[in-house]
Amino acid sequence: MNKYKIIFLKIISILALLAVFVPGKKFDIPYGFILILTPFERIMENDLSLDLLIHVIGISGLILIFLKNKIISTLGYLLAIFPLIMILINSNSLKFSWLFWIPVLILIIIFTVLLKNRT
């Protein structure tokens, strides 16, 4: 695969990850909003907690995805998904809709294609 296809697939996978709708009590919220807005909310409230650290790790994972090293890029995917896993573990109502499963499946497919074709 040439490098432009790899970059294109990485962008699509990140957009799919950020488009995952996390089930909430009243309505589903895109993971991208949660990942970006939660650290700002915690900083504004002077709440330096583990939740803030987890979301900062997720944001740094999004940056690591674009590095050329395959191991670091894979680590970036795992770090970017980590806050989503923590949110789902701590969620009381787990009513998953198609808005959750379609982006997750797109992310999994693209991630496996990138793992198999990168050297």
SELO-898595 format. One line per field, with one value per residue: residue number from 0; residue in three letters; chain; x, y, z of N, C-alpha, C in turn. Coordinates in nm, 4 decimals, padded with zeros to 6 digits, always signed. Each point is the difference from the previous one (the first is absolute). Layout:
% residues N
num [NUM_...]
residu [ALA_...]
chaine [A_...]
n_xx [X_...]
n_yy [Y_...]
n_zz [Z_...]
ca_xx [X_...]
ca_yy [Y_...]
ca_zz [Z_...]
c_xx [X_...]
c_yy [Y_...]
c_zz [Z_...]
***
This chain:
% residues 119
num [0_1_2_3_4_5_6_7_8_9_10_11_12_13_14_15_16_17_18_19_20_21_22_23_24_25_26_27_28_29_30_31_32_33_34_35_36_37_38_39_40_41_42_43_44_45_46_47_48_49_50_51_52_53_54_55_56_57_58_59_60_61_62_63_64_65_66_67_68_69_70_71_72_73_74_75_76_77_78_79_80_81_82_83_84_85_86_87_88_89_90_91_92_93_94_95_96_97_98_99_100_101_102_103_104_105_106_107_108_109_110_111_112_113_114_115_116_117_118]
residu [MET_ASN_LYS_TYR_LYS_ILE_ILE_PHE_LEU_LYS_ILE_ILE_SER_ILE_LEU_ALA_LEU_LEU_ALA_VAL_PHE_VAL_PRO_GLY_LYS_LYS_PHE_ASP_ILE_PRO_TYR_GLY_PHE_ILE_LEU_ILE_LEU_THR_PRO_PHE_GLU_ARG_ILE_MET_GLU_ASN_ASP_LEU_SER_LEU_ASP_LEU_LEU_ILE_HIS_VAL_ILE_GLY_ILE_SER_GLY_LEU_ILE_LEU_ILE_PHE_LEU_LYS_ASN_LYS_ILE_ILE_SER_THR_LEU_GLY_TYR_LEU_LEU_ALA_ILE_PHE_PRO_LEU_ILE_MET_ILE_LEU_ILE_ASN_SER_ASN_SER_LEU_LYS_PHE_SER_TRP_LEU_PHE_TRP_ILE_PRO_VAL_LEU_ILE_LEU_ILE_ILE_ILE_PHE_THR_VAL_LEU_LEU_LYS_ASN_ARG_THR]
chaine [A_A_A_A_A_A_A_A_A_A_A_A_A_A_A_A_A_A_A_A_A_A_A_A_A_A_A_A_A_A_A_A_A_A_A_A_A_A_A_A_A_A_A_A_A_A_A_A_A_A_A_A_A_A_A_A_A_A_A_A_A_A_A_A_A_A_A_A_A_A_A_A_A_A_A_A_A_A_A_A_A_A_A_A_A_A_A_A_A_A_A_A_A_A_A_A_A_A_A_A_A_A_A_A_A_A_A_A_A_A_A_A_A_A_A_A_A_A_A]
n_xx [+00.0844_-00.0413_+00.0814_-00.0488_+00.0001_+00.1190_+00.0405_-00.0532_+00.0505_+00.1103_-00.0183_-00.0345_+00.1039_+00.0707_-00.0484_+00.0226_+00.1188_+00.0204_-00.0491_+00.0684_-00.1267_+00.0414_-00.0540_-00.0990_-00.0264_+00.0207_+00.1211_+00.0286_+00.1273_+00.0439_+00.0810_+00.0010_-00.1291_-00.0204_+00.0744_-00.0562_-00.1284_+00.0143_+00.1162_-00.0647_-00.1018_+00.0837_+00.0672_-00.1138_-00.0302_+00.1244_-00.0501_+00.1162_-00.0823_-00.0266_-00.1217_+00.0559_+00.0728_-00.1081_-00.0668_+00.0949_-00.0004_-00.1314_+00.0129_+00.0920_-00.0887_-00.0891_+00.0896_+00.0142_-00.1259_+00.0337_+00.0626_+00.1178_+00.0476_+00.0000_+00.0975_+00.0573_-00.0236_+00.0352_+00.1037_+00.0106_-00.0293_+00.0835_+00.0871_-00.0305_+00.0022_+00.1065_-00.0147_-00.0174_+00.0985_+00.0708_-00.0434_+00.0226_+00.1146_+00.0130_-00.0472_-00.1111_-00.0347_+00.0033_-00.0637_+00.0657_+00.0185_-00.0562_-00.0283_-00.0066_-00.0742_-00.0623_+00.0207_-00.0434_-00.0922_-00.0263_+00.0086_-00.0691_-00.0801_-00.0021_-00.0161_-00.0795_-00.0573_+00.0052_-00.0438_-00.0834_-00.0252_+00.0147_+00.1183]
n_yy [-00.1182_+00.1010_+00.0997_+00.0413_-00.1244_-00.0158_+00.1197_-00.0281_-00.1237_+00.0597_+00.0923_-00.0924_-00.0705_+00.1116_+00.0339_-00.1280_+00.0073_+00.1185_-00.0772_-00.0757_-00.0353_+00.0614_-00.1125_+00.0858_+00.0727_+00.1195_+00.0179_-00.0508_-00.0050_+00.0738_-00.1027_+00.0593_+00.0273_-00.1240_-00.0487_+00.0920_-00.0081_-00.1268_-00.0035_+00.0704_-00.0838_-00.1030_+00.0571_+00.0348_-00.1234_+00.0118_-00.0915_-00.0119_-00.0777_-00.1246_+00.0504_+00.1074_-00.0765_-00.0722_+00.1137_+00.0468_-00.1192_+00.0100_+00.1263_-00.0366_-00.0954_+00.0987_+00.0629_-00.1005_+00.0005_+00.1265_-00.0597_-00.0035_-00.0073_-00.1265_-00.0222_+00.1162_-00.0217_-00.1258_+00.0421_+00.0850_-00.1039_-00.0751_+00.1001_+00.0133_-00.1319_+00.0152_+00.1325_-00.0450_-00.0847_+00.0984_+00.0761_-00.0993_-00.0159_+00.1319_-00.0305_+00.0552_+00.0803_-00.1244_+00.0992_-00.0938_+00.1050_+00.0164_+00.1120_-00.1046_-00.0972_+00.0834_+00.1084_-00.0798_-00.0486_+00.1234_+00.0389_-00.1074_+00.0175_+00.1307_-00.0217_-00.1007_+00.0787_+00.0994_-00.0876_-00.0492_+00.1235_+00.0395_+00.0475]
n_zz [+00.0000_-00.0753_+00.0283_-00.1175_-00.0435_+00.0558_-00.0406_-00.1197_+00.0098_+00.0405_-00.0936_-00.0890_+00.0462_-00.0001_-00.1197_-00.0327_+00.0582_-00.0532_-00.0980_+00.0821_-00.0014_+00.1100_+00.0461_+00.0104_+00.1081_-00.0571_-00.0490_-00.1187_+00.0392_-00.1029_-00.0200_-00.1177_+00.0223_+00.0404_-00.0987_-00.0748_+00.0313_+00.0318_-00.0685_-00.0933_+00.0130_+00.0028_-00.0985_-00.0590_+00.0408_-00.0470_-00.0802_+00.0628_-00.0697_+00.0293_+00.0042_+00.0503_+00.0789_+00.0183_+00.0054_+00.0767_+00.0598_-00.0028_+00.0353_+00.0889_+00.0227_-00.0135_+00.0715_+00.0856_-00.0367_-00.0129_+00.0996_-00.0609_+00.1225_-00.0431_+00.0850_-00.0245_-00.1292_+00.0186_+00.0700_-00.1009_-00.0795_+00.0688_-00.0021_-00.1285_+00.0023_+00.0748_-00.0245_-00.1250_+00.0184_+00.0563_-00.0985_-00.0856_+00.0655_+00.0076_-00.1190_+00.0454_-00.0983_-00.0379_-00.0598_-00.0661_-00.0788_-00.1169_+00.0644_+00.0787_-00.0524_-00.0818_+00.0761_+00.0978_-00.0805_-00.0403_+00.1256_+00.0343_-00.1035_+00.0146_+00.1290_-00.0299_-00.0905_+00.0855_+00.0893_-00.0917_-00.0421_+00.1252_-00.0367]
ca_xx [-00.0844_+00.0807_-00.0190_-00.1229_-00.1096_+00.0113_-00.0462_-00.1445_-00.0635_+00.0131_-00.0964_-00.1335_-00.0144_-00.0159_-00.1351_-00.0928_+00.0116_-00.0620_-00.1434_-00.0683_-00.0954_+00.0033_-00.1335_-00.0161_-00.1270_-00.1079_+00.0260_+00.1360_+00.0929_+00.1184_+00.1215_+00.0882_-00.0367_+00.0394_+00.1452_+00.0561_-00.0596_+00.0167_+00.1176_-00.0230_-00.0919_+00.0736_+00.0975_-00.0738_-00.0480_+00.1191_-00.0131_+00.1090_-00.0300_+00.0375_-00.0803_+00.0726_+00.1185_-00.0435_-00.0370_+00.1241_+00.0636_-00.0749_+00.0351_+00.1367_-00.0091_-00.0383_+00.1199_+00.0952_-00.0449_+00.0579_+00.1437_+00.0307_+00.0328_-00.1197_-00.0266_-00.0493_-00.1314_-00.0918_-00.0164_-00.0869_-00.1380_-00.0410_-00.0172_-00.1167_-00.1201_-00.0029_-00.1080_-00.1299_-00.0206_-00.0291_-00.1349_-00.0957_+00.0030_-00.0647_-00.1354_-00.1048_-00.0924_+00.0729_-00.0900_+00.0784_-00.0768_+00.0798_+00.0959_+00.1168_+00.0619_+00.0532_+00.1363_+00.0914_+00.0360_+00.0886_+00.1291_+00.0639_+00.0399_+00.1135_+00.1151_+00.0572_+00.0634_+00.1265_+00.0944_+00.0457_+00.0717_+00.1174_+00.1207]
ca_yy [+00.1182_+00.1218_+00.0734_+00.0798_-00.0894_-00.0265_+00.1213_+00.0078_-00.0995_+00.0447_+00.1088_-00.0611_-00.0742_+00.0966_+00.0552_-00.1036_-00.0066_+00.1186_-00.0023_-00.1017_+00.0606_-00.0665_+00.0037_+00.0813_-00.0172_+00.0628_-00.0148_-00.0421_+00.1104_-00.0448_-00.0177_+00.1143_+00.1084_-00.0390_-00.0033_+00.1348_+00.0953_-00.0390_+00.0631_+00.1430_+00.0124_-00.0335_+00.1067_+00.1188_-00.0244_-00.0303_-00.1397_-00.0773_-00.1351_-00.1087_+00.0167_+00.0949_-00.0697_-00.0985_+00.0694_+00.0533_-00.1159_-00.0259_+00.1030_-00.0275_-00.1160_+00.0473_+00.0579_-00.1084_-00.0799_+00.0492_-00.0238_-00.1025_-00.1269_-00.0834_-00.0308_+00.1225_+00.0259_-00.0953_+00.0505_+00.1161_-00.0476_-00.0528_+00.1128_+00.0787_-00.0765_-00.0217_+00.0726_-00.0541_-00.1223_+00.0408_+00.0563_-00.1097_-00.0779_+00.0771_+00.0366_-00.0827_-00.0465_-00.0379_-00.0245_+00.0340_+00.0166_-00.0088_+00.1100_-00.0494_-00.1167_+00.0255_+00.0554_-00.0952_-00.0986_+00.0678_+00.0139_-00.1311_-00.0432_+00.0811_-00.0307_-00.1273_+00.0218_+00.0704_-00.0917_-00.1016_+00.0551_+00.0804_-00.0756]
ca_zz [+00.0000_+00.0048_+00.1256_-00.0028_+00.0367_+00.1438_+00.0695_-00.0213_+00.0862_+00.1388_+00.0209_+00.0043_+00.1255_+00.1089_-00.0107_+00.0460_+00.1459_+00.0586_-00.0305_+00.0805_+00.0922_+00.1300_+00.0593_+00.1194_+00.0698_-00.0755_-00.1433_-00.0326_-00.0221_-00.0750_+00.0781_-00.0258_+00.0918_+00.1354_+00.0092_-00.0079_+00.0945_+00.1400_+00.0627_+00.0223_+00.1126_+00.1222_+00.0271_+00.0434_+00.1361_+00.0802_+00.0403_-00.0576_+00.0443_-00.0890_-00.1196_-00.0847_-00.0505_-00.0980_-00.1231_-00.0595_-00.0619_-00.1234_-00.0981_-00.0437_-00.0877_-00.1334_-00.0618_-00.0254_-00.1141_-00.1247_-00.0095_-00.0997_+00.0621_+00.0109_+00.1403_+00.0638_-00.0577_+00.0637_+00.1363_-00.0108_-00.0098_+00.1301_+00.0927_-00.0410_+00.0325_+00.1453_+00.0690_-00.0406_+00.0780_+00.1380_+00.0019_-00.0128_+00.1245_+00.1060_-00.0390_+00.0592_-00.1032_-00.1199_-00.1120_-00.1172_-00.1222_-00.1224_+00.0019_+00.0709_-00.0622_-00.1349_+00.0072_+00.0626_-00.1021_-00.0953_+00.0668_+00.0097_-00.1339_-00.0453_+00.0854_-00.0430_-00.1308_+00.0235_+00.0645_-00.0945_-00.1161_+00.0375_+00.0335]
c_xx [+00.0882_-00.0399_-00.1267_-00.1222_+00.0009_-00.0496_-00.1515_-00.0732_+00.0091_-00.0990_-00.1418_-00.0198_-00.0172_-00.1383_-00.1049_+00.0037_-00.0697_-00.1508_-00.0758_-00.0907_-00.0065_-00.1399_-00.0022_-00.1350_-00.1159_+00.0170_+00.1460_+00.0857_+00.1189_+00.1245_+00.0960_-00.0298_+00.0448_+00.1508_+00.0609_-00.0527_+00.0198_+00.1266_-00.0177_-00.0919_+00.0717_+00.1004_-00.0706_-00.0527_+00.1147_-00.0058_+00.1066_-00.0121_+00.0500_-00.0766_+00.0675_+00.1216_-00.0366_-00.0358_+00.1210_+00.0784_-00.0693_+00.0331_+00.1424_+00.0048_-00.0397_+00.1195_+00.0986_-00.0383_+00.0725_+00.1513_+00.0262_+00.0281_-00.1278_-00.0373_-00.0584_-00.1386_-00.1053_-00.0265_-00.0916_-00.1462_-00.0498_-00.0225_-00.1222_-00.1302_-00.0170_-00.1079_-00.1392_-00.0325_-00.0342_-00.1406_-00.1037_-00.0035_-00.0775_-00.1436_-00.1011_-00.0922_+00.0786_-00.0987_+00.0723_-00.0900_+00.0923_+00.1030_+00.1246_+00.0717_+00.0613_+00.1383_+00.1011_+00.0439_+00.0921_+00.1399_+00.0742_+00.0498_+00.1218_+00.1243_+00.0649_+00.0655_+00.1341_+00.1044_+00.0572_+00.0876_+00.1207_+00.1176_+00.0876]
c_yy [+00.1236_+00.0835_+00.0851_-00.0855_-00.0291_+00.1200_+00.0146_-00.0987_+00.0391_+00.1115_-00.0560_-00.0756_+00.0938_+00.0636_-00.1016_-00.0110_+00.1179_+00.0044_-00.1083_+00.0704_-00.0832_+00.0079_+00.0808_-00.0238_+00.0573_-00.0177_-00.0378_+00.1211_-00.0520_-00.0029_+00.1164_+00.1174_-00.0319_+00.0101_+00.1395_+00.0909_-00.0369_+00.0572_+00.1491_+00.0227_-00.0269_+00.1083_+00.1243_-00.0150_-00.0257_-00.1407_-00.0820_-00.1434_-00.1020_+00.0083_+00.0957_-00.0672_-00.1008_+00.0673_+00.0640_-00.1122_-00.0336_+00.0998_-00.0215_-00.1234_+00.0373_+00.0584_-00.1104_-00.0849_+00.0412_-00.0153_-00.1197_-00.1368_-00.0796_-00.0275_+00.1220_+00.0355_-00.0926_+00.0402_+00.1224_-00.0389_-00.0503_+00.1119_+00.0837_-00.0705_-00.0166_+00.0819_-00.0496_-00.1260_+00.0347_+00.0591_-00.1119_-00.0872_+00.0715_+00.0384_-00.0963_-00.0592_-00.0284_-00.0418_+00.0457_+00.0072_-00.0193_+00.1111_-00.0342_-00.1062_+00.0274_+00.0654_-00.0955_-00.1056_+00.0603_+00.0141_-00.1334_-00.0470_+00.0774_-00.0290_-00.1316_+00.0108_+00.0707_-00.0906_-00.1015_+00.0572_+00.0836_-00.0899_+00.0837]
c_zz [+00.0000_+00.1215_+00.0004_+00.0330_+00.1493_+00.0800_-00.0130_+00.0900_+00.1471_+00.0313_+00.0096_+00.1318_+00.1192_-00.0035_+00.0450_+00.1516_+00.0660_-00.0232_+00.0756_+00.0998_+00.1268_+00.0610_+00.1291_+00.0643_-00.0802_-00.1507_-00.0209_-00.0358_-00.0798_+00.0881_-00.0198_+00.0918_+00.1422_+00.0166_+00.0033_+00.1108_+00.1473_+00.0633_+00.0261_+00.1191_+00.1322_+00.0387_+00.0510_+00.1422_+00.0976_+00.0573_-00.0715_+00.0494_-00.1011_-00.1318_-00.0989_-00.0632_-00.1086_-00.1323_-00.0678_-00.0676_-00.1318_-00.1095_-00.0505_-00.0894_-00.1407_-00.0744_-00.0376_-00.1213_-00.1279_-00.0087_-00.0909_+00.0595_+00.0243_+00.1449_+00.0711_-00.0530_+00.0607_+00.1450_+00.0014_-00.0117_+00.1357_+00.1016_-00.0353_+00.0363_+00.1518_+00.0719_-00.0371_+00.0791_+00.1447_+00.0128_-00.0052_+00.1249_+00.1097_-00.0316_+00.0610_-00.1061_-00.1277_-00.1088_-00.1269_-00.1220_-00.1199_-00.0062_+00.0810_-00.0824_-00.1369_+00.0060_+00.0642_-00.1020_-00.1059_+00.0588_+00.0063_-00.1359_-00.0479_+00.0820_-00.0409_-00.1373_+00.0172_+00.0659_-00.0972_-00.1103_+00.0352_+00.0317_+00.0890]
***
